[in-house]
Every structure is written in C-alpha cells, then in structure tokens.
C-alpha cells in the first residue's frame, strides 16, 4: 500500500514539475494579453502623449507599486489553502509611514538602510503570518483580515494624516520625466529575480504544495519550510512595493496604501492566477497590473465629473467579471488550440498595436493645423476639384486613371500575400489536427493546387490590367 501511495505522490510531483503556466501552451494568458492590447490601443487613441518619454516614464512610476504588490500576492497565493493576503495594502502603508517618520527623526538616510528596513519589515510580518497559519492553525483568510484591520489602525496612530517628506534621492525617483529610472530598475530586477526563482526546485515544491498539499507531504516535500519561504518572498516584494510607493507620493500616507489590496487581487486574477493555489506567473501578473493602470488611464481621458472614482471601480468590477466568464472558454480553447503560444500571440498583437501607435502619434499630430505667425500675409488657397471632395464619411473621391493602373499593378502582390497566409494557416491546422504521415499527401496536393491557382490569377490580372495612359506633350 505504501508503494502505491509513493507512486501516486511521485506522479503528482512529476506533474507539478512540468513547465509552469505561462509557457508554450498556457491558454490562461489569452485573456490578459488580448485585454492589454485592446486597452493600449484605446489609450493611445484617446491620448497619444502616452507614447512620449514623459508619458511612459509616468506610467512606469504609477504602475510599478501595483505590479510589485501583485508579485507579493502571487507568492503566497501559489502556496495554496486560499492564502489571499488582504493585508498587503496596509503592510505597504505601514512601511511607508514608518519610513517617513524614521527619516524625519534622522534615523534612515542611507539608501541601503532604507531598502534593508523596508524588506526586513515586510519579511518579518509575513514570517509571523506564516507561523500563525502553520502552528496556531488559523485559516489564512482570518489571519490576513486581522492583519488588514490591525495595520490600518496602526498606520493612523503612527501618522494621523498625510504628511512628511521622503528622502531627497527618493523624491527625484518619482518625477517620471524619463523612461529609464531607478524605479524601472527595481521593477526589472524584481521580475528577473522571480523568473530565476521559478527555475529552482523550491518553486516546484511550492507549486506542488499549492496544487495538492497532501501529495506534496507524502512525496517528502517539507511543506512548513516551503510555506514559510513563500511568505518571506512575499514580504520582500511588499517591501519593494512600499519603496516605490513612497517614491511616487514623496511623503507618507496612512490610508492610500490600503487601496492596493483589492486592486492587487483584481490584477492577480486578471493575470490568470488561480486563487486556489498552484498556478501563477510573473508575465500574467504583470499584464494584470498594467491592464488596471490602462483602465484608469483611459477613464481619466473622459469627464465623468464627481462620479469619476465610482466609474473606475465599476470598470474594474465589470472587466474582472467579464474576464472570469471568458475563462470558461478555456477548455474549448485547449481542445482546438493544442499548441497555443502566448509569446507568438503577444508578438502578433504587438505588430498591430505598433501600427495603431504610429498612426495615433504621427498622423494625428501631422493633421493638427499649424498656427501661422501674425506678421505673415494670408495665402489664398486654390479651389479643390469637385471629384476630390469628401461629401460624407462613407463616400470617396472619384478614382482616376493613374490610380486604377496602380491598383491593377498592386493586385498580384496583394493576392500573393493573401495566398501565402491561407497556405500557412491551412498547413498549420492540418498538421496539428491530423497524423502527419497520413495527411502529408493531401497537404502536398492542396498546397500545389493553391500555388497553381495563385499563379493563374496573377497572370490573368497582369493580362487584363489596362496600360497606363501615355502622357501627351503639350505643343510648344
């Protein structure tokens, strides 16, 4: 009987040792990637200044605390038992207000001391959190809710109202005037650190414990040590989030940090993580946090008056519910798209988004009329021919002979491009859905027929294309 149990445990461990979600065939990233590019395109169309140096720099400064708070939640959520740390927001606020008070007392001045203090406080709180969950055997949701209420009150005792000043070197980080800043470096190093952590055996044990804690225990995984380690990592990310949050506001705020709790949980779910444990990744969490920032940015371009904050909360909830409903299609996607590649899908949508960005940042700016100097004389424009006028949004000017000849010349190239796309899609579907040994002759026949048909149509187009009209020279 023990051998059977050992075999089951080894099988579960082998399953958990497979590539983490977010790799080659993870359909859970389909929703956050699609949502990201939809929001990015809408944000750029509404405000092309987002793609400037100042716009990107400001986005990095504002979104980084949320991204790091989402990373902090992700480490504990993967551990399982429904460990959604609701106290991550007040913890960020606690580090913020104590850091400001200690700096005002002249205790924390050195950047190394500030980083060490923030990370140590976050790790110490999460260590106590893990000890209560493991040895006192209290449900994690109860411990996190108690910590949320306790830290919210302590923050108000330490700093009753927003105030204080951050260190000068930290205040300069929050200007957001350039893309490359220390805040971006913190975000990049934190992301690289998490990606390196996912390559260790400890992360494999963490995912196994989050998926099935009993199987992890029977296979010899030290679940207590793994759970404590997960909480320590979560505390480190919370400390980094508090540092970037302090750089953002350049002061202390006892209540603003609490808003990161629900927003970070929403970003984690939007990124495809499972609150039941065992699934989560840096790429999805990053996209979830950036999506929430883009939602806020897009809504800020509209004028909702006094209900602006309520509309933002409504948008968060609506998009979260819609994303969760779309995840119900994941089993259908897994059946029909067996080798879905998030990287390829991301690159494909990036090309489309690049075209939207170039259109918004260049075409719109070029269409803006330039103000003529007052000293210059007014130049009278020549009248426009009637056939070149746009009468309504759906009408186009009359096509001339030169444009007809150009269209006829470009038709074979457009047809060839469409033909290559059809061939590539057909071959991809045919090979993925059938046995290559049996489908190979059919693929060769169909591809050959499509190539011959394309060649025939190209020749017909070139034969039937009218010759360009000759330009008659005017008599001297």
ZAMARGU-4260 file (C-alpha; in steps of 0.2 Angstrom, whole numbers, plus 5000, padded with zeros to 4 digits):
<rodrens>
0) 5000/5000/5000 | 5014/5012/5004 | 5022/5008/4987 | 5006/5013/4979 | 5005/5029/4989
5) 5023/5033/4984 | 5020/5031/4966 | 5005/5042/4967 | 5015/5055/4975 | 5029/5054/4963
10) 5017/5055/4949 | 5009/5071/4956 | 5027/5078/4959 | 5031/5074/4941 | 5016/5083/4935
15) 5020/5098/4945 | 5037/5098/4938 | 5031/5101/4921 | 5034/5119/4914 | 5024/5132/4924
20) 5009/5140/4917 | 5014/5154/4906 | 5025/5144/4895 | 5021/5137/4877 | 5004/5131/4879
25) 4995/5141/4893 | 4978/5147/4887 | 4975/5156/4903 | 4986/5171/4896 | 4974/5173/4881
30) 4963/5185/4891 | 4976/5196/4899 | 4986/5198/4883 | 4970/5202/4872 | 4964/5214/4885
35) 4981/5223/4886 | 4982/5227/4868 | 4964/5232/4867 | 4967/5244/4882 | 4983/5250/4875
40) 4976/5254/4858 | 4961/5264/4866 | 4973/5273/4877 | 4985/5279/4863 | 4970/5284/4853
45) 4962/5294/4867 | 4979/5302/4872 | 4994/5300/4860 | 5005/5308/4874 | 5006/5291/4882
50) 5019/5286/4870 | 5031/5300/4874 | 5045/5299/4885 | 5036/5308/4899 | 5020/5298/4896
55) 5030/5281/4898 | 5040/5287/4912 | 5024/5292/4922 | 5016/5276/4918 | 5031/5266/4925
60) 5031/5277/4941 | 5012/5274/4944 | 5011/5256/4939 | 5027/5249/4947 | 5020/5249/4965
65) 5004/5239/4959 | 5015/5227/4949 | 5026/5223/4964 | 5011/5222/4976 | 5004/5209/4964
70) 5020/5199/4964 | 5019/5199/4983 | 5001/5192/4982 | 5007/5179/4969 | 5020/5171/4980
75) 5008/5167/4994 | 4993/5163/4983 | 5003/5149/4974 | 5006/5141/4991 | 4988/5136/4991
80) 4975/5135/5006 | 4967/5150/4998 | 4980/5161/5005 | 4975/5178/4998 | 4984/5191/5009
85) 4972/5205/5011 | 4984/5214/5022 | 4997/5218/5008 | 4990/5235/5006 | 4991/5241/5024
90) 5008/5232/5025 | 5014/5244/5011 | 5006/5259/5020 | 5014/5253/5037 | 5032/5253/5029
95) 5028/5269/5021 | 5023/5279/5036 | 5036/5271/5047 | 5049/5275/5034 | 5044/5293/5033
100) 5044/5295/5052 | 5061/5287/5054 | 5068/5298/5040 | 5061/5313/5049 | 5070/5308/5065
105) 5086/5307/5055 | 5087/5288/5058 | 5085/5282/5039 | 5095/5292/5027 | 5106/5280/5018
110) 5098/5271/5003 | 5105/5254/5009 | 5097/5257/5026 | 5080/5261/5018 | 5080/5246/5007
115) 5086/5235/5021 | 5072/5242/5033 | 5058/5240/5020 | 5062/5222/5015 | 5066/5217/5033
120) 5049/5224/5039 | 5039/5215/5025 | 5048/5199/5028 | 5046/5199/5047 | 5027/5202/5045
125) 5025/5188/5033 | 5036/5177/5044 | 5024/5180/5058 | 5009/5177/5047 | 5016/5160/5042
130) 5019/5155/5060 | 5001/5159/5065 | 4994/5149/5050 | 5006/5134/5052 | 5007/5132/5071
135) 4991/5140/5078 | 4981/5133/5063 | 4971/5148/5059 | 4963/5150/5042 | 4974/5161/5031
140) 4959/5172/5027 | 4956/5176/5045 | 4974/5180/5048 | 4975/5191/5033 | 4959/5200/5038
145) 4965/5203/5055 | 4981/5210/5049 | 4972/5221/5037 | 4962/5229/5051 | 4976/5230/5064
150) 4989/5238/5052 | 4976/5250/5045 | 4973/5256/5063 | 4992/5256/5067 | 4995/5267/5052
155) 4983/5280/5058 | 4991/5280/5075 | 5009/5282/5068 | 5004/5296/5055 | 4986/5303/5058
160) 4986/5312/5042 | 4996/5313/5026 | 5012/5322/5028 | 5031/5321/5030 | 5044/5321/5017
165) 5053/5307/5008 | 5072/5307/5006 | 5078/5319/4993 | 5085/5305/4982 | 5069/5295/4983
170) 5058/5311/4979 | 5068/5313/4962 | 5063/5295/4958 | 5045/5299/4957 | 5047/5313/4944
175) 5043/5302/4930 | 5051/5313/4917 | 5062/5299/4909 | 5059/5281/4905 | 5075/5274/4912
180) 5074/5277/4931 | 5079/5268/4947 | 5060/5263/4949 | 5061/5254/4932 | 5077/5246/4938
185) 5069/5240/4954 | 5055/5233/4943 | 5066/5224/4931 | 5077/5216/4945 | 5062/5210/4954
190) 5055/5202/4939 | 5071/5194/4935 | 5073/5188/4952 | 5056/5180/4951 | 5060/5172/4935
195) 5076/5165/4942 | 5066/5158/4957 | 5054/5149/4946 | 5069/5138/4939 | 5073/5131/4957
200) 5067/5115/4965 | 5059/5126/4979 | 5047/5133/4966 | 5042/5116/4960 | 5039/5111/4978
205) 5029/5127/4980 | 5018/5123/4965 | 5015/5105/4970 | 5010/5111/4988 | 4998/5123/4981
210) 4990/5110/4969 | 4989/5096/4981 | 4997/5098/4999 | 4994/5080/5004 | 5003/5074/4989
215) 5017/5086/4992 | 5018/5080/5010 | 5018/5061/5005 | 5031/5064/4992 | 5043/5071/5005
220) 5041/5090/5002 | 5044/5100/5018 | 5028/5109/5017 | 5031/5120/5033 | 5048/5127/5026
225) 5041/5129/5009 | 5026/5139/5016 | 5037/5150/5027 | 5049/5153/5012 | 5034/5158/5001
230) 5028/5171/5014 | 5046/5178/5016 | 5047/5181/4997 | 5030/5189/4998 | 5036/5201/5011
235) 5052/5206/5001 | 5041/5211/4986 | 5029/5220/4998 | 5044/5230/5005 | 5050/5234/4987
240) 5032/5240/4983 | 5032/5251/4998 | 5048/5259/4992 | 5042/5263/4975 | 5025/5269/4983
245) 5035/5281/4994 | 5045/5287/4979 | 5028/5290/4970 | 5020/5301/4983 | 5036/5308/4991
250) 5028/5308/5008 | 5018/5297/5020 | 5000/5292/5018 | 4992/5281/5031 | 4976/5277/5020
255) 4982/5277/5002 | 4991/5261/5004 | 4976/5251/5009 | 4969/5254/4991 | 4982/5242/4984
260) 4974/5227/4992 | 4959/5224/4981 | 4967/5231/4966 | 4981/5219/4968 | 4969/5204/4970
265) 4960/5210/4954 | 4976/5211/4945 | 4981/5194/4950 | 4965/5186/4944 | 4966/5196/4928
270) 4983/5189/4925 | 4977/5171/4925 | 4982/5166/4943 | 4972/5153/4952 | 4966/5159/4970
275) 4965/5141/4974 | 4984/5139/4973 | 4997/5131/4961 | 4996/5142/4946 | 5003/5160/4944
280) 5017/5168/4934 | 5026/5185/4933 | 5020/5188/4915 | 5002/5186/4919 | 5003/5196/4935
285) 5012/5210/4926 | 4999/5211/4912 | 4985/5211/4925 | 4993/5226/4934 | 4996/5235/4919
290) 4979/5232/4912 | 4972/5240/4928 | 4983/5255/4926 | 4977/5257/4907 | 4959/5256/4913
295) 4962/5270/4925 | 4971/5280/4911 | 4958/5278/4898 | 4944/5283/4910 | 4954/5298/4915
300) 4953/5304/4897 | 4934/5305/4899 | 4925/5318/4910 | 4913/5309/4922 | 4913/5324/4935
305) 4910/5319/4953 | 4907/5301/4950 | 4924/5298/4942 | 4930/5286/4956 | 4914/5276/4956
310) 4915/5274/4937 | 4933/5267/4939 | 4928/5255/4952 | 4913/5250/4941 | 4925/5247/4926
315) 4937/5236/4937 | 4922/5225/4943 | 4915/5224/4925 | 4931/5219/4917 | 4935/5207/4931
320) 4918/5198/4929 | 4920/5198/4910 | 4937/5190/4911 | 4932/5177/4923 | 4917/5172/4911
325) 4929/5171/4897 | 4940/5159/4906 | 4925/5147/4905 | 4930/5145/4886 | 4947/5139/4891
330) 4943/5120/4890 | 4936/5124/4872 | 4952/5133/4868 | 4963/5119/4874 | 4953/5106/4863
335) 4955/5116/4847 | 4972/5125/4850 | 4983/5112/4857 | 5000/5122/4855 | 4994/5139/4859
340) 5010/5150/4861 | 5007/5166/4872 | 5024/5173/4865 | 5018/5171/4847 | 5001/5178/4851
345) 5009/5193/4860 | 5021/5197/4846 | 5007/5196/4833 | 4996/5208/4843 | 5012/5219/4846
350) 5013/5222/4827 | 4995/5228/4826 | 4997/5239/4842 | 5013/5246/4834 | 5003/5251/4819
355) 4990/5260/4830 | 5003/5269/4840 | 5012/5275/4824 | 4995/5281/4817 | 4990/5290/4833
360) 5007/5298/4837 | 5011/5303/4819 | 4995/5305/4809 | 4985/5314/4822 | 4999/5326/4826
365) 5003/5330/4807 | 4984/5334/4805 | 4985/5347/4818 | 4985/5364/4809 | 5000/5375/4812
370) 4997/5392/4818 | 5004/5405/4806 | 5014/5420/4813 | 5004/5436/4814 | 5016/5445/4803
375) 5014/5434/4788 | 5001/5438/4775 | 4986/5426/4772 | 4989/5415/4757 | 4973/5411/4747
380) 4971/5393/4743 | 4966/5386/4726 | 4949/5378/4724 | 4948/5359/4726 | 4941/5350/4711
385) 4923/5343/4715 | 4928/5325/4712 | 4941/5326/4726 | 4929/5332/4739 | 4923/5321/4753
390) 4904/5323/4753 | 4900/5311/4768 | 4910/5300/4779 | 4906/5284/4768 | 4910/5292/4751
395) 4927/5293/4742 | 4933/5304/4728 | 4932/5298/4710 | 4946/5286/4705 | 4957/5292/4691
400) 4966/5283/4678 | 4983/5283/4686 | 4975/5276/4702 | 4967/5262/4693 | 4983/5257/4684
405) 4992/5257/4701 | 4978/5246/4709 | 4980/5234/4694 | 4999/5234/4697 | 4997/5230/4716
410) 4983/5217/4714 | 4995/5202/4711 | 5006/5207/4726 | 4991/5208/4737 | 4984/5192/4731
415) 5001/5183/4733 | 5001/5189/4751 | 4984/5183/4755 | 4988/5166/4746 | 5003/5164/4757
420) 4993/5167/4773 | 4979/5155/4768 | 4993/5142/4764 | 5001/5144/4781 | 4985/5143/4791
425) 4979/5128/4781 | 4996/5119/4784 | 4996/5123/4802 | 4979/5117/4806 | 4981/5101/4795
430) 4997/5096/4803 | 4991/5100/4821 | 4974/5091/4819 | 4980/5075/4810 | 4993/5062/4809
435) 5007/5069/4798 | 5011/5053/4789 | 4993/5051/4783 | 4990/5070/4780 | 5006/5073/4770
440) 4999/5068/4753 | 4984/5079/4755 | 4994/5094/4761 | 5005/5092/4746 | 4991/5091/4733
445) 4981/5106/4741 | 4996/5117/4743 | 5001/5113/4724 | 4983/5117/4719 | 4983/5134/4728
450) 5000/5139/4721 | 4994/5135/4703 | 4978/5144/4706 | 4988/5159/4713 | 4999/5159/4698
455) 4985/5158/4686 | 4975/5173/4694 | 4991/5183/4694 | 4994/5181/4676 | 4976/5185/4672
460) 4977/5200/4682 | 4993/5206/4673 | 4985/5202/4656 | 4969/5211/4659 | 4977/5226/4668
465) 4975/5242/4657 | 4991/5250/4652 | 4995/5267/4660 | 4989/5281/4649 | 5003/5290/4640
470) 5007/5307/4644 | 5005/5319/4629 | 5017/5333/4627 | 5010/5350/4625 | 5014/5358/4609
475) 5027/5372/4610
</rodrens>
